[in-house]
Amino acid sequence: MTMALPEWFYPGPPGGWTADMLDHLPPDAPRHVELIDGSLIMTSPQTGFHMLALRLFEHSLRPPKGLMAVREMTVTLGMRQRPEPDVLLVKRAAFSTKGTSFKPEDVHLVIEVVSEESRERDRATKPIKYSNAGIRYFWRVEQEDGQPVAYTFELEPSVKVYVPTGIHRKRLQTYIGFDVDIDLDLDRITD
């Protein structure tokens, strides 16, 4: 089965899409669109695992007063880069009820929950873009036997690459400028 693309989508603007264009897509555009290398990426419908994992991290992170957890908002990394992480910890002062995107310097942590269709982007493409932008902490969450496994990383600033800080099953305990202790059992989210 093939689906016709809307007129506004194809062929797209000369030279590709830019970060500022995302705020001006037509009303019939999909709800979640991100920009990677000047190309629009539309996400597939989320699975139950994905939805529960987002809820778990959004509600379990207990950041200090200056930070807040937000979900499914973009980060403008450059003119042709505006990914939409699943969950972010951002500076509270950078949050605006009318805002749609954050600057990388306002982002403390990015969390990507891996889906079938996003696996390559979440494992390879996005971490490089986030580290190049100087975002200090990155977590990738994958599904194993129906439960989340969190792969945690911290930026090594002299070379701007992420180094692993842990692989967490059942419980995520780490330090990201404040102590984090999260029970990773998704069953507690559905009770």
N, C-alpha and C positions, 0 to 999 in steps of 0.2 A: 504494500500500500504506500503510495506516495502522497505527499501533502504539498500543495503549492505554497510558496513563500509569499508573504504580502509584498506589495509593490515597493514600499518604503525600504524593505530589507535588501532587495537585490537590484542592481549590483552594489549598492552602498555608495557612500561618498568617495570621490576620487582621493586616493591616498589612504583610504581606510577611515575607520571611525576614530574619534578622539574622546578623551575622558569627559569633556564638558557636554558632548552630544548625548550621553546617557540620560541626562536629566530632561532631555527634550524629545524622547522617543514618543511615537504616537500612542494614544490611549489603548490601542489593540495590541501593543507590544506585550510579550510575556512579563510576568511580575518580577521574575529573577533573571536578570541579564548581567553578565560581567564582560569586561573588555580585557582581552589578552592579546598583546602584540597587534593592536588595531583591529582585531576581529571580535565580533559579538559572539558570546557563548551563552546559549540558552540552556538552562538546567532541566533535567528530566524531573518528573514528579518524584518526591522523596519517598523513601520506604519508611515503614514503622520504626525500624532500628534508627534510621537517620533522625527522625523526629524526636524519639526518646533521648538519643544521645545529645541533641541540641538542648533539649529541656534540662537534662542532667547537668550539663556544664554551665548553662546560663544561670540556673538556680543554685548550684553548689559552690560556685566561686564566691568567695567572701573577701573582695578586695578592700583595701583601706579607703578612707573617705575620698581621696583625690581621684580614684578610679571607679569605673562602672562597667558592668557587662552589658553588651548589646549583641544582637544577632542579626545576621543577614543584611548588613549594610556594607557598602563598598569602602575601599581604601584607594585613594588616588595616588598611584606610585609614579606616574609620569603621564605625558600627553597621550600615550597609547596603551596605558596599563591602569585598569581599574577593576581588580578582582573583587569578588564578594565572598569573604570568608564566612564560615558558618557562625562562629562566635568570636567576639573581640573583647578585650579589656582595653578601654580607652580612657584618656584623661576626662574627668567629669566636666572640666571647663571647656572642652572642645565639643561637647554634645549640644546640639540644638534641635528643637522639635521640628524645625524646617529643614535641617540638614539631611543630606543623602549620602555623604561620603566623609571620610576622615583623611587627614594628612598622616603620612607614616610616622612623623615625630610625635603624634598624639596617640599612637597605638603602642600599648605595652605588651600585649599577647595576641596572637592569632591562633585560632583553632579551626582546623579543617577536618570534617567528618567525611571519610572516604566513601564514595558511592561507586557502583560499577562503572558508570560513565565518566566519573571524575578521577579515577585512579591515577592515571599518568599525570594529570595536572596537579593533583594534591601531593603526589610523591616526588615529582621532579620539577615541573615548571614553576609552580607557585612558591615553594620554599626558596628557590634561587632569587625570585623577584622580591620576596619579603626580606631576605637577608641583604640583598643589594641596596634596598631602601633603608636598612638600618633598624628594622624592627627586632627588638631584643629577644623575644621568646616566641617559639613556634611549637604547637602541638599538633600531631596528626593522629586521628582516632580511627581505628579500623575495627571491623567486626570479627570476632573469633568465638565460635560456638554460641552465637546469639548475644554475646556480651562485648563491651568495648575493651580494646587494648589501646592505651595511650602511649605514643612515642613522643618523648619530650626533647626539646632542643633549646640551646642558648646560643646567641650570636657571639662568635669570636671576632671582636671588632677590628683587629689589625688586618684581617684578611676577608672580613665580611662574609663568613660562611657559618652555617649552623653546625654545632658539635652536639652529639647525642648526650643527654643527661639521664636517660632512663627509658625502660620499657615497663609499663605499669599494667598489671592485671589485678582485678579485684579492688585494689586501692591505689590511688595516685597520691603520693606524698612527695613534695618537692618544695623548693624555695625559688620564688620569682620576684624577689624584692620584698616578699612577705610569704609566710608559710601557707602552703596549700595541702589540704588533706580531704580527698574526695573518695567516698565509697562509690565504686564503679558498677554496682549491682543495679541493672536497669529495672529489675522487678520492684524495687522500692519506689520507682517513679510511677508505676502503673497502679499501685495500691491506693 
